[in-house]
Amino acid sequence: MLKLYHNHLSMNSRRVWIALLEKKLDFDLVDVKLDGDQLQPEFLAMNPFHRVPVLVDDGFNVVESLAILDYLEAKHPSPSLLPTNPKDLAIVRMVEMATVNELVSAMNPLIYKMMGFPGGEDLQKLEQAKQKIAIGLEFLEKLLGDSPYFGSENLTLADIVAGCAVPLLPIVDFPFTNYQKLTAWSERLMQRSSWQTTQPTPELIEAFKSRMQTLMEQRQSNT
């Protein structure tokens, strides 16, 4: 059986979790606490980069979330999460890469502020981050167009990747209601059971914030 090593608050992990649910595959979830579990020898043997997610399939370890999504799509092609039309496939890939390389990285300063991390109150960085997010959202809005999903009438890998980031923006104080197509798309995703099942609870978020703040205090007291 497939085994997914993940963390509930990891966007990268959630992408794979949703894909597994959408494909209705049998799998086991293994929770990895990111305050030390990822540095244990057993985990490093699977992923020397000490990051989640890791998918284990009959002794074969797959790391990096986008590679895992492609692996699942190739091995379990039904239901398909990729269009075959070259233009639509390009849309899916553009959304995936723009989300990972541009949007998520721009969200980090806002996440740091929400979590109370050091540097989270840097107003210049926050303003720059918001400008980058706005550019990313405009790009995604144009690519979505009038389709219900990116590049397809049905859910695609692009929706999974972007759908683990964009709907979180209001939580980090960046409402996106001005982007009407993305707003409707986000609401459409939130109605799917895979999103509801994998949605981080406020309790989990608060517990993580508390744990991270404790760790930072411990590190500061040791310096």
C-alpha positions as CSV (number, residue, x, y, z in Angstrom):
1,M,0.0,0.0,0.0
2,L,1.1,3.6,-0.7
3,K,2.4,5.4,2.3
4,L,2.5,9.3,2.5
5,Y,4.8,10.9,5.0
6,H,3.3,14.3,5.5
7,N,2.4,17.2,7.9
8,H,-1.1,18.7,8.1
9,L,0.2,22.2,7.8
10,S,2.4,21.7,4.8
11,M,1.0,23.0,1.5
12,N,3.4,20.6,-0.3
13,S,2.1,17.6,1.6
14,R,-1.5,18.7,1.1
15,R,-1.1,18.6,-2.7
16,V,-0.3,15.0,-2.7
17,W,-2.9,14.1,-0.1
18,I,-5.6,15.7,-2.2
19,A,-4.4,13.9,-5.3
20,L,-4.5,10.6,-3.5
21,L,-8.1,11.3,-2.4
22,E,-9.2,12.5,-5.8
23,K,-7.8,9.3,-7.4
24,K,-9.5,7.3,-4.7
25,L,-6.3,5.3,-3.9
26,D,-5.7,3.3,-0.8
27,F,-2.9,4.8,1.3
28,D,-1.6,5.2,4.8
29,L,-0.8,8.6,6.3
30,V,2.2,9.0,8.5
31,D,2.4,12.3,10.4
32,V,5.8,14.0,10.5
33,K,6.2,16.6,13.2
34,L,8.4,19.3,11.8
35,D,10.2,20.1,15.1
36,G,12.5,17.1,14.8
37,D,10.9,14.1,13.1
38,Q,12.2,15.2,9.7
39,L,15.8,15.0,11.1
40,Q,15.7,11.5,12.4
41,P,17.9,8.9,10.6
42,E,14.8,6.9,9.5
43,F,13.4,9.9,7.7
44,L,16.7,11.1,6.3
45,A,17.1,7.7,4.7
46,M,14.0,8.4,2.6
47,N,14.7,12.0,2.0
48,P,18.1,13.5,2.7
49,F,16.7,17.0,2.2
50,H,14.5,16.5,5.4
51,R,11.3,17.8,3.9
52,V,7.8,16.5,3.5
53,P,6.1,15.0,1.6
54,V,7.6,11.6,0.9
55,L,5.6,9.0,-1.0
56,V,6.6,5.4,-0.5
57,D,5.4,2.9,-3.1
58,D,6.5,-0.7,-2.5
59,G,9.9,0.4,-1.3
60,F,10.3,3.2,-3.9
61,N,10.7,6.6,-2.3
62,V,9.4,9.6,-4.2
63,V,10.3,13.1,-2.9
64,E,9.3,16.6,-4.1
65,S,5.6,17.2,-4.4
66,L,5.4,18.0,-8.1
67,A,7.4,14.8,-8.9
68,I,5.0,12.8,-6.7
69,L,2.0,14.2,-8.5
70,D,3.5,13.3,-11.9
71,Y,4.3,9.8,-10.5
72,L,0.7,9.3,-9.3
73,E,-0.7,10.5,-12.6
74,A,1.6,8.2,-14.7
75,K,0.9,5.2,-12.5
76,H,-2.8,5.8,-11.8
77,P,-4.0,7.7,-14.9
78,S,-7.7,7.3,-14.0
79,P,-9.3,9.6,-13.2
80,S,-7.1,11.8,-15.2
81,L,-5.8,15.0,-13.6
82,L,-4.0,16.3,-16.8
83,P,-5.4,17.5,-20.1
84,T,-4.0,16.1,-23.3
85,N,-4.4,19.3,-25.5
86,P,-0.9,21.0,-25.7
87,K,-2.3,24.4,-24.9
88,D,-4.3,23.2,-21.9
89,L,-1.3,21.1,-20.7
90,A,0.9,24.2,-20.9
91,I,-1.7,26.1,-18.8
92,V,-1.5,23.4,-16.1
93,R,2.3,23.5,-16.0
94,M,2.4,27.3,-16.0
95,V,0.0,27.4,-13.0
96,E,2.0,24.8,-11.2
97,M,5.3,26.5,-11.6
98,A,4.0,30.1,-11.1
99,T,2.3,29.0,-7.8
100,V,5.4,27.2,-6.5
101,N,8.1,29.7,-7.7
102,E,6.3,33.0,-7.4
103,L,3.1,32.9,-5.4
104,V,4.1,30.7,-2.5
105,S,7.5,32.4,-2.0
106,A,5.7,35.7,-2.0
107,M,3.3,34.5,0.7
108,N,6.1,33.6,3.1
109,P,6.5,37.1,4.7
110,L,2.8,37.2,5.4
111,I,3.0,33.7,6.9
112,Y,5.9,34.8,9.1
113,K,3.9,37.8,10.3
114,M,0.8,35.6,11.1
115,M,3.0,33.1,13.0
116,G,4.9,35.8,14.9
117,F,8.2,34.8,13.5
118,P,11.3,37.1,13.6
119,G,11.2,39.6,10.8
120,G,7.5,39.2,10.3
121,E,6.9,42.9,11.0
122,D,9.2,44.2,8.3
123,L,6.8,46.6,6.5
124,Q,8.9,46.9,3.3
125,K,9.1,43.1,2.9
126,L,5.3,42.8,3.5
127,E,4.5,45.4,0.9
128,Q,6.8,43.8,-1.6
129,A,5.2,40.5,-0.9
130,K,1.7,41.9,-1.4
131,Q,2.7,43.4,-4.8
132,K,4.1,40.0,-5.9
133,I,1.0,38.2,-4.8
134,A,-1.2,40.6,-6.7
135,I,0.9,40.0,-9.9
136,G,0.5,36.2,-9.3
137,L,-3.2,36.4,-8.9
138,E,-3.7,38.5,-12.0
139,F,-1.7,35.9,-13.9
140,L,-3.8,33.0,-12.6
141,E,-7.0,34.9,-13.2
142,K,-6.2,35.3,-16.9
143,L,-5.1,31.7,-17.3
144,L,-8.3,30.5,-15.6
145,G,-10.5,32.5,-18.0
146,D,-14.0,31.2,-18.1
147,S,-13.1,27.6,-17.4
148,P,-14.3,26.0,-14.1
149,Y,-10.8,24.6,-13.6
150,F,-7.3,25.4,-15.0
151,G,-7.0,24.0,-18.5
152,S,-10.1,21.7,-18.2
153,E,-13.7,21.3,-17.4
154,N,-12.5,18.9,-14.7
155,L,-10.1,19.1,-11.9
156,T,-6.4,19.2,-12.8
157,L,-3.1,19.1,-11.1
158,A,-2.9,22.8,-11.5
159,D,-6.0,23.2,-9.4
160,I,-4.5,21.0,-6.7
161,V,-1.3,23.0,-6.6
162,A,-2.8,26.5,-6.7
163,G,-5.7,25.3,-4.6
164,C,-3.4,24.6,-1.7
165,A,-2.1,28.2,-1.7
166,V,-4.7,30.7,-3.0
167,P,-7.5,29.9,-0.6
168,L,-5.1,30.5,2.3
169,L,-4.5,34.1,1.4
170,P,-7.3,35.5,3.5
171,I,-5.8,33.7,6.5
172,V,-2.6,35.7,6.0
173,D,-4.5,39.0,5.6
174,F,-4.7,39.1,1.8
175,P,-8.3,38.9,0.7
176,F,-8.7,38.2,-3.0
177,T,-12.3,39.0,-3.5
178,N,-11.4,41.5,-6.3
179,Y,-10.5,38.5,-8.4
180,Q,-14.0,37.3,-9.2
181,K,-13.0,34.2,-11.3
182,L,-10.5,33.0,-8.7
183,T,-13.0,33.6,-5.9
184,A,-15.6,31.4,-7.7
185,W,-12.9,28.8,-8.5
186,S,-11.8,28.7,-4.8
187,E,-15.3,28.3,-3.6
188,R,-15.8,25.5,-6.1
189,L,-12.7,23.7,-4.7
190,M,-13.8,24.2,-1.1
191,Q,-17.0,22.2,-1.9
192,R,-14.9,19.1,-2.8
193,S,-14.6,16.5,-0.1
194,S,-10.8,16.3,-0.7
195,W,-10.3,19.9,0.3
196,Q,-12.6,19.6,3.3
197,T,-10.8,16.5,4.5
198,T,-7.4,18.1,4.3
199,Q,-8.2,21.6,5.5
200,P,-6.0,22.5,8.5
201,T,-8.1,23.3,11.5
202,P,-7.6,26.5,13.5
203,E,-6.6,24.4,16.5
204,L,-3.8,22.8,14.4
205,I,-2.6,26.2,13.3
206,E,-2.6,27.6,16.8
207,A,-0.8,24.6,18.2
208,F,1.9,24.9,15.5
209,K,2.3,28.6,16.2
210,S,2.7,28.0,19.9
211,R,5.2,25.2,19.3
212,M,7.3,27.3,16.9
213,Q,7.3,30.2,19.3
214,T,8.5,28.0,22.1
215,L,11.3,26.6,19.9
216,M,12.4,30.1,18.9
217,E,12.5,31.2,22.6
218,Q,14.6,28.2,23.5
219,R,17.0,28.9,20.7
220,Q,17.3,32.6,21.7
221,S,17.9,31.6,25.4
222,N,20.7,29.3,24.2
223,T,22.6,32.0,22.3
